[in-house]
Amino acid sequence: MSDLLDPSSAHTSTIRCVARGELDALSAEAVAAERRRAHRLLHPSPEAAVQRFFLALEPGTYVRPHRHSEAHKWELFVVLRGRLDLLVFAADGELRERLVLSPDATTAVEIPPGIFHAYVCREPGTIGFEVKQGAYIPTGAHDFAAWAPPERSPGAAAFERWMRDAEPAARAPHGSDAALLEEGPSD
């Protein structure tokens, strides 16, 4: 894996530059990744006061609905290429809002702390840039939506398919509804 911020690509020793080819390489990593996404950190360490990174996503990646419960942990997301949808949920799993994010539509969103949200990738080669306050704290179990299955669990792929088409006011399927998602439609 190459370093996205190769010092040889910088114009000076203090300015960090990221070339289009480096983003193309990150996109290729996302295509090959089991999770269908890849990221490159720009911040020097997990303890950095400002976390910032490029995120490449491919259709089919499952970003489990989550929130950042720390009072200072807003999230800024800017779409550089491609298209994805931001889904905003109520705490009970009701889809409150769906926003199309792309360079040609809404380009950037800032999500306040405590808001359950997820992304659904709509186009191959989608790349975003995320910024949030640090230090990095792994998302705890209490910040993942209990009504959404964990990544790599049996229900994750079906839930991601539900998120692709869900409209505002729809409720996240769970319990027997989630089992129906896994089985698919009956004939």
PyMOL commands that set and color helices and strands:
alter all, ss='L'
color gray80, all
select helices_A, chain A and resi 7-9+20-32+141-143+156-165+176-183
alter helices_A, ss='H'
color red, helices_A
select strands_A, chain A and resi 37-41+50-57+75-81+84-89+95-101+108-111+116-121+126-133
alter strands_A, ss='S'
color yellow, strands_A
deselect
rebuild
show_as cartoon
